[in-house]
Amino acid sequence: MSVDSVDPDEVDAADILGSAIERREDPALLTGDAEYTDDIQRQGLLHMAVLRSQYGHARIEDVDTSEAEEMAGVVGVYTHDDLHREETPGGGSYSLPVGWLLESLRQVDHPILADNRVRYQGDSIAVVVAEDRYLAHDALDSIDVNYERLDAVTDPVEALEDEAPAIHDDAEGNVAFDWEIGDADRTEGAFESAAHTASIDLENQLLIPNAMEPRAAVADYNPGTNELDVSMTSQNPHLHRLLMSGVIGHPEHKLRVKAPDVGGGFGSKIHHYAEEALVAWVAKHLERPIKWTATRTETYKTDAQGRGHRTTAELAMEEDGNVVGLRVDTTANLGSYLSTFAPSVPTYLYGTLLSGQYDVPAIHCTVTGAFTNVPPVDAYRGAGRPEASFLIERLAKLGAEEVGMDPAEFRRRNFVPDDAFPYETQVAVVYDSGDYEKTLDRALEMVDYDSFRERQEEAREEGRYLGVGFSCYIEACGLAPSELAGQLGAQAGLWESSLVRFHPSGTVTAYCGTSGHGQGHATTYAQIVANELGIPYEDIEVVEGDTDEIPHGMGTYGSRSAAVGGSSLVESSQKLVEKGRKIAAHQLEAAPDDIEFEDGEFRITGAPDRSIGIKAVAQQSYLAHDLPDGMEPGLEATSFYDPDNFVFPFGTHVAVVEVDPRSGEIEFERYVAVDDVGNQINPKIVEGQVHGGVAQGIGQALYEGAEYDANAQLLTGSMQDYAVPKAMHVPEMETDSTVTESPHNPLGVKGVGEAGTIAAPQAVVNAVTDALEPFGVDHIEMPLTAERVWSAVEGQTAADGGTGDSDTSTDQDAAVDDGGDR
């Protein structure tokens, strides 16, 4: 069900919230008028390029920069020694910090320029600064590095073996942390008494983020004021300012970080990277503006990758299919260094979601974080939640098969009942609200499930193999409250701030500490404020992404913007209305308690003809000719909103595919997504977020995966090798939604940015394995390339003596063996 866009001029302020108005960001983005970081020009601008390790693991014996330094147009060449030779007031660490700590965490040094060792292909060794970008890159070839090559390891399980090469001297056995959640004894008891069990060994492969715009930064230093201005591709400018201040030793209040238009992030632009700090340091050192823009090859080698799990898991069930226990053991790839929030992703963002939509009375999960010779691994769209949902939904399919139950009914039997909310799981979280059967029922209706099963049987008789796959996912958004996050290891608060300011003319500027990079915040935030203040949407400007404009902020990630940032805007708007109520009461000669506010008007209760508009109140607040005694002039309000719980979106996605076992090719017949993200501020933007997320989820299921050789050389280092899905690979999506409000924020919203990515992979894998059920294929590792699918069928057929699964009919075998028509 596609949502039609609405012209904002045709929508009243009272109806603006929930309207599918057109995004106000799009004209500039589509016409080329947007300003990205690489568009920024400064007088006297220099360009920086980074020399990166050609090896996945090596000792640096010598770096000779003399030839590069003598090249015409080269202004400077810097290595690790130059950073530590510099005497900067206050001093910098020149090492990237970790923003989430665990009790067992082994912290390791992460220098922004390698000292005597490189730990992944792409590790930064030196920087060249030159008059133009091409000269800077040319000069890199003149730097001579003498390496002693070391053995490397990229598989996290292999990294923990005794004979594996040591990646950090202070991380024995390459162990970054050991972590667990749940009740081991209770879970063991559940398995001992279970009538059925299902198990799976799986890999959730490493993914390389592919934002439209690579990472980039422009730094400009004013020696007269000691002010350092950095524009960069950031998802959270205030956090970048804080971390960069410590890394380069510059006072935080003299450091400005701005995010201009950002061409996507998906989590990869949350983290603080070496290049951002280096650009800022060089600008300060040379007292010249410096620009660095990553090439696509650099992003493939250096951007924090996602996923990287190797897992063994088991599901315990009673005779009737009721789930009684879940046991999970995961080894998580952390890469070569600990990225900003890396420790949280395979622990508190993964283990706490393993219950899924199900009432599981006993769960135990252990996670071992492993250092390897790949780039740091951190949050990527979904960040732990996709890994958890993939695991429990694959087990749900296998569990249904084990007890001989329809996969939809198996899920329905084990859902958390709609009258059980708030529901506390066995892995430490409390689901806010939900009605899981509604999304399942709607999805079944949309795919006409019963008819599909009949068609599936008929198709098998013809030698065609259709499959349907379910994904009943749940995710956690708007991580909160800050006190709890601190107890779990977060080194930052998870509140959000906002400032809503009326101008004397009656227009409004809304400032928020989130930082949009494609989500449509300028549209949805204006809708929120327009609804709260009862003024035209066009009269509201939204400002984000600038540490000098915003009091403070925690950025955009984890689908937190609406639930936390939007709620902060609601609170600021409501505070503003309350001050306006007092001014209106004074102007109307009434008591504040007798003043009502609706549709932008303050009215005396029972006397609707006596009123004053909020814009007139704003004008009076700045004139200050006749204000209540003791009231300060002006009309603005600030809020720091800290939620009392996460929000938990959910839904059901269903993929219907046809698989050709002779070639391994997969063709989509249907893709249905029914999501419940709470109240929807703008249904058209929700639909777009679902589409984008599903495209990325299908990318993981069928095409994407970072591959390294035995020497930790990246084999998928460009778009020629790393298969990002194109438009023709993504099926047309049929979307719908239910609405279950969250009780934990004033908007009743839940978050949608990652929903499709979390839901899609298991829907696709479940569909493919359902199609191949006659061949006894119950699991294929992602990505499900044609070769992997074909090999799975051939391998299983060979294992069964060449006749396929023992339950497969002779006609079906003949259709495949004789190349029957599809």
C-alpha positions in Angstrom: 0.0 0.0 0.0 1.9 3.0 -1.3 1.4 6.3 0.5 0.7 9.4 -1.7 2.5 12.6 -0.9 0.6 15.7 0.3 1.3 19.3 -0.4 2.0 21.0 2.9 0.1 24.1 1.8 -3.1 22.0 1.9 -2.7 20.8 5.4 -3.7 22.7 8.5 -1.4 22.8 11.5 -3.9 20.7 13.5 -3.6 17.9 10.9 0.1 18.3 10.0 1.2 15.5 12.4 0.7 12.2 10.6 0.4 13.8 7.1 2.5 12.5 4.3 3.7 15.9 3.2 6.6 16.2 0.7 10.1 16.4 2.1 11.4 20.0 2.1 15.0 18.7 1.8 14.6 17.2 -1.6 14.6 20.2 -4.0 18.1 21.2 -3.0 19.4 17.6 -3.0 17.8 16.9 -6.4 18.9 20.1 -8.1 22.5 20.1 -7.0 22.1 23.1 -4.6 22.9 21.0 -1.5 26.3 21.6 0.1 28.3 18.5 0.9 31.6 18.5 2.8 33.6 18.1 -0.4 31.8 21.2 -1.9 33.3 23.4 0.8 36.0 25.8 -0.4 38.3 28.0 1.6 40.9 30.6 0.6 44.3 29.0 0.7 42.9 25.5 1.0 45.3 22.6 1.1 44.5 18.9 0.5 45.5 15.9 2.7 46.0 12.3 1.6 46.7 9.3 3.8 49.4 6.7 3.2 47.8 3.3 4.2 49.3 0.0 5.0 49.4 -2.4 2.0 49.5 -5.3 4.4 47.0 -6.7 6.8 49.5 -7.2 9.6 53.1 -6.0 9.6 55.8 -4.4 11.7 57.0 -1.0 10.4 60.8 -0.9 10.5 61.3 2.5 8.8 59.3 5.2 7.0 61.3 7.5 4.6 59.4 10.6 3.6 62.3 12.6 2.3 61.4 12.3 -1.4 57.8 13.2 -0.9 58.8 16.3 1.2 61.0 17.6 -1.7 58.2 17.4 -4.3 57.0 20.8 -5.6 53.6 21.7 -4.1 54.0 19.4 -1.1 53.6 21.5 2.0 54.1 18.8 4.7 54.5 15.1 5.4 53.8 13.8 8.8 54.2 10.5 10.6 53.5 9.2 14.2 56.8 10.7 15.4 55.7 14.2 14.2 52.6 14.1 16.2 54.4 13.2 19.4 57.1 15.7 18.6 54.6 18.6 18.5 54.2 20.5 21.8 50.5 21.3 21.8 49.2 23.2 24.8 47.1 20.8 26.9 48.6 17.8 24.9 46.6 15.3 22.8 46.5 11.6 23.2 46.7 11.1 19.4 44.9 7.8 20.0 41.2 7.1 19.4 39.2 6.4 22.5 36.5 3.8 23.2 33.0 5.2 24.1 31.5 2.0 25.7 33.3 0.0 28.4 32.6 -3.5 29.6 33.8 -5.1 32.8 36.0 -7.6 31.0 37.1 -5.2 28.2 40.8 -5.2 27.2 41.4 -1.7 25.9 44.2 -1.3 23.4 45.9 1.7 22.0 44.6 2.9 18.6 47.0 5.6 17.3 45.8 7.9 14.6 49.1 7.3 12.8 50.6 3.9 13.2 53.7 3.7 15.5 55.7 0.5 14.8 52.9 -1.8 13.7 50.0 -1.9 11.3 47.1 -4.2 12.0 44.8 -4.1 9.0 45.2 -3.2 5.3 44.4 0.5 5.2 45.8 1.3 8.7 47.1 4.9 8.4 50.9 5.4 8.4 51.6 8.9 7.2 49.8 12.0 5.7 50.8 14.3 2.9 49.5 17.8 2.6 49.8 19.5 -0.8 48.4 22.3 -2.9 46.0 20.1 -4.7 44.4 16.7 -4.1 46.1 14.9 -7.0 49.5 16.0 -6.0 48.9 14.9 -2.5 48.0 11.4 -3.7 50.9 11.3 -6.1 53.3 12.1 -3.3 52.1 9.1 -1.3 53.9 6.9 -3.9 57.2 8.6 -3.0 57.1 7.5 0.6 59.2 4.4 1.3 58.0 2.1 4.0 60.1 -0.9 5.1 57.8 -3.6 6.5 58.3 -6.9 8.2 55.3 -8.8 7.2 53.5 -10.8 10.0 51.0 -13.6 9.9 47.4 -12.4 9.9 43.9 -13.7 10.9 40.5 -12.4 9.8 38.2 -15.1 11.1 37.1 -14.4 14.8 37.0 -18.1 15.7 40.4 -18.7 14.3 41.7 -15.6 16.0 41.0 -17.2 19.4 42.9 -20.4 18.7 46.3 -21.0 20.4 48.3 -20.8 17.2 46.7 -17.6 16.0 49.0 -14.5 15.5 48.9 -12.1 18.4 47.4 -8.8 17.3 47.9 -6.8 20.5 50.5 -7.5 23.1 48.0 -6.5 25.9 45.1 -8.6 24.6 46.1 -12.2 25.4 44.7 -14.7 23.0 43.2 -11.9 20.9 40.3 -11.7 23.3 38.6 -8.2 23.5 36.0 -9.3 26.1 34.0 -12.1 27.5 30.3 -11.3 28.2 27.2 -13.1 29.1 23.5 -12.5 29.8 20.6 -14.6 31.0 20.4 -17.6 33.4 22.7 -20.5 32.5 21.3 -22.9 35.0 17.7 -22.2 34.2 18.4 -22.6 30.5 20.2 -25.8 31.0 17.2 -27.2 32.9 14.9 -26.2 30.0 17.0 -28.2 27.6 17.2 -31.2 29.8 13.4 -31.4 30.0 12.7 -30.4 26.4 10.9 -32.8 24.1 12.4 -31.2 21.0 15.5 -29.1 20.1 16.6 -27.3 17.0 20.1 -26.0 16.5 22.0 -23.9 14.0 25.6 -22.9 13.3 25.7 -19.7 11.3 27.8 -16.8 10.2 26.5 -13.2 10.0 29.0 -11.9 7.5 31.0 -8.7 7.6 29.3 -5.9 5.7 31.0 -2.8 4.2 28.9 0.4 4.5 28.2 2.2 1.2 27.0 5.7 1.9 26.5 7.8 -1.2 29.1 10.3 0.1 32.4 8.9 1.4 33.7 10.3 4.7 35.2 13.8 4.4 36.4 16.7 6.5 37.5 20.3 6.1 39.3 22.0 9.0 40.1 25.7 9.4 42.1 27.2 12.2 42.2 30.8 13.4 45.4 31.4 15.4 44.2 34.8 16.6 41.2 33.3 18.5 42.5 29.7 18.8 39.3 28.6 17.2 39.2 25.4 15.1 36.3 24.9 12.7 35.7 21.4 11.3 33.0 20.5 8.8 32.6 16.8 8.4 30.4 13.9 7.4 29.1 13.3 11.0 26.1 11.7 12.5 26.8 13.3 15.9 28.8 16.6 15.8 28.9 17.1 19.6 30.3 13.7 20.2 32.9 14.2 17.5 33.8 17.5 19.1 34.3 16.0 22.5 36.4 13.1 21.3 38.5 15.1 18.8 39.2 17.7 21.6 40.9 15.0 23.6 42.7 13.3 20.7 44.4 16.5 19.4 44.6 18.4 22.6 42.4 21.4 21.6 39.9 23.1 24.1 36.4 21.8 23.5 34.9 25.2 23.7 37.2 26.5 21.0 36.3 23.6 18.6 33.3 23.8 16.3 32.1 20.8 14.4 29.5 21.1 11.7 27.8 18.5 9.5 26.7 20.0 6.2 24.5 18.0 3.9 25.6 14.4 4.5 25.1 11.7 1.8 24.0 8.9 4.2 25.7 7.3 7.1 23.9 4.0 8.2 26.0 4.1 11.4 29.4 4.3 9.7 29.6 8.1 10.4 28.9 7.9 14.1 32.4 6.9 15.0 35.5 9.0 15.4 38.1 8.1 12.8 41.8 8.9 12.5 41.5 11.1 9.4 39.1 13.5 11.1 41.6 14.1 13.9 44.5 14.4 11.5 42.7 17.0 9.3 42.1 19.1 12.4 45.7 18.6 13.7 47.3 19.5 10.4 45.1 22.6 10.0 46.2 23.8 13.4 49.8 22.9 12.8 50.0 24.7 9.4 47.5 27.4 10.2 45.9 26.7 6.8 42.5 25.2 5.9 42.8 21.5 5.1 40.4 19.2 3.2 40.4 15.4 3.1 37.9 13.4 1.1 38.1 9.6 1.1 38.2 7.7 -2.1 35.7 4.9 -2.5 38.6 2.5 -2.2 39.6 4.1 1.2 36.1 3.7 2.5 36.1 0.0 1.7 39.3 -0.5 3.5 38.8 1.8 6.5 35.1 2.5 7.3 33.9 0.5 10.3 32.3 -2.6 9.1 29.2 -4.3 10.5 28.0 -7.7 11.8 30.9 -10.3 11.7 29.3 -13.0 14.0 30.0 -16.7 14.2 27.3 -18.3 16.3 26.1 -21.7 17.6 22.5 -21.6 18.9 19.9 -24.0 20.1 16.1 -23.8 20.7 14.3 -26.1 23.3 10.6 -26.9 22.8 7.9 -28.8 24.5 5.9 -31.5 22.6 3.3 -29.0 21.5 5.8 -26.5 20.1 6.0 -24.1 23.1 9.5 -22.7 23.3 11.1 -23.2 26.7 14.7 -22.3 26.2 17.3 -20.6 24.0 21.0 -21.1 24.2 23.4 -18.9 22.2 27.2 -18.8 21.9 28.6 -16.1 19.7 32.1 -15.1 18.7 32.1 -11.5 17.5 34.7 -9.9 15.1 35.8 -6.6 16.6 38.5 -6.0 14.0 41.9 -4.6 14.6 41.0 -2.0 17.1 38.1 -1.0 19.3 35.9 1.5 17.5 33.9 4.1 19.3 30.9 2.1 20.4 32.1 -1.3 19.2 31.8 -3.2 22.6 28.1 -2.4 22.9 27.0 -3.8 19.5 27.5 -7.6 20.0 26.6 -7.4 23.7 23.9 -5.0 24.9 22.5 -4.3 21.5 22.5 -8.0 20.5 22.0 -10.2 23.6 19.1 -8.2 24.9 17.1 -8.7 21.7 17.4 -12.5 21.5 13.9 -13.2 22.8 12.5 -11.6 19.7 8.7 -11.4 19.7 8.5 -14.6 21.8 7.7 -15.5 25.3 10.9 -17.5 26.1 11.1 -18.4 29.8 14.9 -19.3 29.8 17.7 -17.7 27.8 21.5 -17.7 28.2 23.9 -16.1 25.8 27.7 -15.8 25.8 29.7 -13.5 23.6 33.4 -13.5 23.1 34.8 -10.4 21.3 37.8 -11.2 19.1 40.5 -8.9 17.7 41.3 -9.7 14.0 43.2 -8.1 11.1 40.2 -6.5 9.5 39.1 -2.8 10.0 37.4 -2.0 13.3 33.9 -3.4 13.4 31.1 -1.2 14.9 27.5 -0.1 14.4 26.0 -0.5 10.9 22.4 -0.1 10.2 20.7 -2.0 12.9 23.8 -2.6 15.0 23.3 -5.9 16.9 19.6 -6.0 16.4 19.8 -7.6 12.9 22.1 -10.3 14.2 19.7 -11.1 17.0 16.6 -11.1 14.9 18.3 -13.2 12.2 19.3 -15.8 14.8 15.9 -16.2 16.5 13.9 -16.1 13.2 16.1 -18.8 11.6 15.6 -20.9 14.8 11.9 -20.3 14.7 11.7 -21.8 11.2 13.8 -24.8 12.2 11.9 -25.2 15.4 8.6 -25.3 13.5 10.0 -28.0 11.2 11.3 -30.0 14.2 7.8 -30.2 15.8 6.0 -30.5 12.5 4.1 -27.2 12.7 3.4 -24.5 10.2 6.0 -21.8 10.6 3.3 -19.0 11.0 1.4 -21.0 13.6 4.6 -21.8 15.5 5.3 -18.1 15.8 1.8 -17.3 16.8 1.8 -20.0 19.5 5.0 -18.5 21.0 4.2 -14.7 20.7 4.2 -12.6 23.8 0.4 -12.1 24.3 -0.9 -8.6 23.6 -2.2 -8.4 27.2 1.2 -9.1 28.7 2.8 -5.7 28.1 4.9 -4.2 29.5 6.7 -7.5 29.1 10.0 -8.2 30.8 12.2 -10.6 28.8 14.8 -13.0 30.3 17.5 -10.8 28.8 17.1 -7.6 30.8 14.8 -5.5 28.7 11.1 -4.5 29.1 9.1 -4.3 25.9 6.9 -1.2 26.0 3.9 -2.3 24.0 2.9 -4.6 21.2 0.3 -6.7 19.3 2.4 -9.1 17.3 -0.5 -11.1 15.9 -1.9 -8.1 14.1 1.2 -7.7 11.9 1.4 -11.4 11.2 -2.3 -11.7 10.4 -2.1 -8.7 8.0 1.0 -10.1 6.3 -0.6 -13.5 5.9 -3.7 -11.8 4.4 -1.6 -9.8 1.9 0.3 -12.8 0.6 -2.8 -15.0 0.6 -0.9 -17.6 2.6 -3.3 -20.5 2.3 -3.5 -20.2 -1.4 0.2 -19.9 -1.7 0.8 -23.2 0.0 -1.6 -24.8 -2.5 0.3 -23.2 -5.4 3.6 -24.3 -3.9 2.5 -27.9 -3.9 1.3 -27.6 -7.5 4.5 -26.0 -8.6 6.6 -28.7 -7.0 4.8 -31.3 -9.1 5.8 -29.3 -12.1 9.5 -29.1 -11.0 9.3 -25.5 -9.8 10.3 -24.6 -6.3 8.5 -21.7 -4.5 9.2 -20.7 -1.0 7.8 -18.4 1.6 9.8 -17.0 4.5 8.7 -15.2 7.6 10.5 -12.6 9.7 8.7 -11.6 12.9 11.2 -9.0 14.1 11.6 -6.7 17.0 14.1 -4.0 17.6 15.1 -1.6 20.3 15.3 2.1 19.5 16.0 5.3 21.4 18.5 3.7 23.8 17.7 5.1 27.3 17.6 6.2 30.0 21.1 7.7 30.5 21.5 6.3 34.0 20.9 2.7 32.8 23.2 3.2 29.8 25.9 4.4 32.1 25.5 1.3 34.3 25.9 -0.8 31.1 29.1 1.0 30.1 28.1 3.9 27.9 30.6 6.8 28.3 27.9 9.3 27.2 24.4 10.3 28.1 21.6 9.2 25.8 19.2 12.2 26.3 18.5 14.7 23.6 18.3 18.5 23.8 16.3 21.0 21.8 15.6 24.7 21.7 12.4 26.2 20.2 12.6 29.9 19.6 9.8 32.3 18.4 11.1 35.3 16.5 9.3 38.7 16.9 7.6 38.3 13.6 6.0 35.0 14.6 8.3 32.6 12.8 10.1 29.8 14.7 13.5 28.2 14.6 13.7 24.8 16.2 17.2 23.6 17.2 17.8 19.9 17.9 20.9 18.0 19.0 20.3 15.1 16.6 22.0 15.3 13.2 20.1 14.3 10.1 21.9 12.7 7.2 19.0 11.8 4.9 16.1 10.9 7.2 14.0 14.0 6.6 14.4 15.7 10.0 13.8 19.1 8.5 10.4 17.9 7.5 9.3 15.7 10.4 10.6 18.0 13.1 8.8 21.0 11.6 5.6 18.9 11.6 6.0 18.2 15.3 6.6 21.8 16.2 3.8 23.1 13.9 1.4 20.7 15.5 2.4 21.7 19.0 2.3 25.5 18.4 -0.6 25.6 15.9 1.3 27.6 13.4 2.0 27.0 9.7 4.6 24.4 8.8 6.3 26.9 6.4 7.0 29.3 9.3 9.3 26.8 11.0 13.0 26.3 10.3 14.9 23.3 11.7 18.6 23.6 12.6 20.8 20.6 13.4 24.4 19.5 13.1 26.3 22.5 14.3 27.9 22.6 17.8 27.9 26.4 17.8 24.2 26.6 17.1 22.9 23.8 19.3 23.4 23.8 23.1 24.4 20.2 23.1 23.3 16.9 21.5 23.8 13.2 21.2 23.4 12.7 17.5 21.5 10.4 15.2 21.8 6.6 15.3 19.7 3.7 16.5 16.5 5.1 15.2 16.5 7.5 18.1 15.6 10.8 16.4 11.9 10.9 16.6 11.5 9.1 19.9 14.2 11.1 21.7 14.9 14.2 19.6 11.3 14.7 18.6 10.1 14.2 22.1 12.6 16.9 23.2 11.0 19.3 20.7 7.6 18.5 22.1 8.7 19.3 25.6 10.4 22.6 24.5 7.3 23.6 22.5 5.0 22.8 25.5 7.2 24.9 27.8 7.0 27.7 25.3 3.2 27.5 25.2 3.1 27.6 29.0 5.1 30.9 29.0 2.8 32.1 26.2 -0.2 31.2 28.3 0.9 33.5 31.1 1.5 36.4 28.7 -1.9 35.8 27.0 -3.6 35.7 30.4 -2.0 39.0 31.3 -3.0 40.5 27.9 -6.6 39.2 28.2 -6.8 40.1 31.9 -7.6 36.6 33.0 -6.0 33.9 35.2 -3.6 31.6 33.5 -5.7 28.6 34.6 -8.6 30.0 32.6 -6.7 30.1 29.4 -7.1 27.4 26.8 -4.7 26.8 23.9 -5.8 25.2 20.7 -4.8 25.7 17.0 -2.4 28.4 17.7 -4.9 30.5 19.8 -5.1 31.3 23.5 -8.7 31.7 24.5 -10.5 32.4 27.8 -12.5 29.3 28.8 -16.1 29.9 28.1 -15.4 33.0 26.1 -14.1 31.9 22.7 -14.4 35.5 21.3 -11.8 36.7 23.7 -8.5 35.3 22.3 -5.0 36.1 21.1 -2.9 34.2 18.7 0.5 32.7 19.7 2.2 34.8 17.1 0.8 38.0 18.6 2.0 36.7 22.0 5.4 36.2 20.6 5.5 39.8 19.3 4.4 41.1 22.8 7.1 39.0 24.4 9.8 40.9 22.5 8.2 44.3 22.7 8.1 43.7 26.5 5.8 46.7 27.0 3.2 44.9 29.0 4.4 41.6 30.5 3.5 39.9 33.8 5.6 41.2 36.7 9.0 39.6 36.9 8.8 37.9 33.5 11.8 38.1 31.2 11.2 39.2 27.6 11.4 36.7 24.7 9.7 33.5 23.9 11.8 30.4 23.7 12.4 27.2 25.7 15.0 24.5 26.0 14.6 20.9 27.0 16.9 18.0 27.8 14.7 14.9 27.3 15.9 11.6 28.8 13.4 8.8 28.1 12.6 6.3 30.8 12.9 3.3 28.5 13.7 2.1 25.0 11.0 1.9 22.4 10.4 -1.4 20.6 9.2 -1.4 17.0 8.1 -4.7 15.5 6.5 -6.2 12.5 6.2 -9.1 10.1 8.0 -9.3 6.7 7.3 -12.1 4.3 9.3 -13.0 1.2 8.0 -15.2 -1.5 10.6 -16.5 -3.9 11.2 -19.1 -6.7 14.5 -21.0 -6.6 16.0 -22.8 -9.6 17.9 -25.7 -8.0 19.8 -26.3 -11.3 21.3 -22.9 -11.4 20.9 -21.6 -7.9 19.1 -18.5 -9.1 16.6 -16.8 -6.9 13.7 -14.8 -8.1 11.3 -12.7 -6.0 7.6 -13.2 -6.5 6.5 -11.0 -3.6 7.9 -9.0 -0.7 5.4 -7.9 2.0 6.3 -5.7 4.9 3.9 -4.9 7.7 5.6 -2.7 10.3 4.4 -1.3 13.6 6.5 1.8 14.4 4.0 3.4 16.7 2.5 6.7 15.6 3.8 7.9 12.3 4.8 11.6 12.0 5.0 11.3 8.2 3.8 8.1 6.6 5.6 8.8 3.3 9.0 9.1 5.1 8.2 5.9 7.0 7.5 4.1 3.8 10.8 5.4 2.3 12.7 4.2 5.4 11.2 0.8 5.1 12.1 0.6 1.4 15.7 1.6 2.0 16.1 -0.7 4.9 14.7 -3.7 3.0 17.1 -3.0 0.1 20.0 -3.2 2.5 18.7 -6.3 4.1 18.2 -8.0 0.8 21.8 -6.9 0.0 23.1 -8.8 2.9 20.9 -11.8 2.3 21.8 -12.3 -1.4 24.8 -10.2 -2.5 27.0 -8.4 0.1 29.9 -9.7 2.2 33.5 -8.5 2.9 36.0 -11.2 1.8 39.7 -11.4 2.8 42.4 -13.7 1.8 44.8 -15.5 4.2 47.0 -12.4 4.4 44.1 -10.1 5.4 44.0 -8.5 1.9 40.6 -7.3 1.1 39.3 -9.1 -2.0 36.0 -7.1 -2.2 37.7 -3.7 -2.3 35.5 -2.0 -4.9 32.0 -2.0 -6.4 33.3 -4.3 -9.0 33.9 -7.0 -6.4 31.5 -6.1 -3.5 28.0 -6.7 -4.8 25.8 -3.8 -3.7 22.3 -4.5 -5.0 21.1 -2.4 -7.9 17.5 -1.4 -8.5 16.8 -4.4 -10.6 17.8 -6.7 -7.7 15.3 -5.2 -5.3 11.7 -6.4 -5.6 8.7 -4.2 -5.5 7.6 -3.9 -1.9 4.1 -4.1 -0.6 4.0 -2.2 2.6 1.4 -1.7 5.3 1.4 -1.0 9.0 -0.4 -1.3 12.3 -0.1 1.3 15.1 0.7 0.4 18.7 1.7 3.6 20.5 4.7 3.6 22.8 3.8 4.8 26.3 7.3 6.1 26.9 7.3 9.3 24.9 4.8 12.1 24.2 4.6 11.3 20.5 3.9 7.6 20.9 6.5 6.9 18.2 8.9 3.9 18.1 11.4 4.4 15.3 11.7 3.0 11.8 15.1 3.8 10.3 16.5 0.3 10.7 13.4 -1.8 10.6 13.7 -3.1 7.0 17.4 -4.0 7.4 16.6 -5.9 10.6 13.7 -7.8 9.1 14.7 -8.6 5.5 17.7 -11.1 5.7 15.9 -13.9 7.6 12.7 -13.4 5.5 14.7 -14.1 2.4 16.8 -17.0 3.8 13.7 -18.6 5.3 12.0 -18.3 1.9 14.9 -19.9 0.0 15.3 -22.8 2.5 11.5 -23.3 2.4 11.7 -23.6 -1.4 14.5 -26.1 -1.1 12.8 -28.2 1.6 12.3 -31.1 -0.9 16.1 -31.3 -1.2 16.7 -31.4 2.5 18.5 -28.0 2.5 17.8 -26.3 5.8 20.5 -23.6 5.9 22.7 -21.7 3.5 25.1 -19.0 4.7 24.6 -15.4 3.5 25.0 -14.1 1.0 22.9 -16.7 -0.9 24.8 -16.5 -4.2 23.7 -18.7 -7.0 26.8 -20.8 -6.5 26.1 -21.3 -2.8 22.5 -22.3 -3.4 23.5 -24.7 -6.2 26.2 -26.2 -4.1 23.8 -26.7 -1.2 21.3 -28.5 -3.4 24.0 -30.6 -5.0 25.7 -31.4 -1.7 22.5 -32.5 -0.1 21.5 -34.5 -3.1 24.9 -36.3 -3.1 24.6 -36.9 0.6 21.2 -38.6 0.0 22.7 -40.9 -2.6 21.8 -38.7 -5.6 18.0 -38.9 -5.2 17.4 -35.9 -3.0 15.7 -36.0 0.4 13.9 -39.3 1.2 10.6 -37.4 1.3 11.0 -36.0 -2.1 8.7 -37.5 -4.7 10.0 -39.2 -7.8 8.3 -36.7 -10.0 10.1 -33.8 -8.3 13.5 -35.5 -8.7 12.8 -36.2 -12.3 11.8 -32.6 -13.0 15.2 -31.5 -11.7 17.2 -34.3 -13.2 15.6 -33.9 -16.7 15.7 -30.1 -16.6 12.0 -29.6 -16.3 10.5 -26.3 -17.3 10.3 -23.5 -14.7 
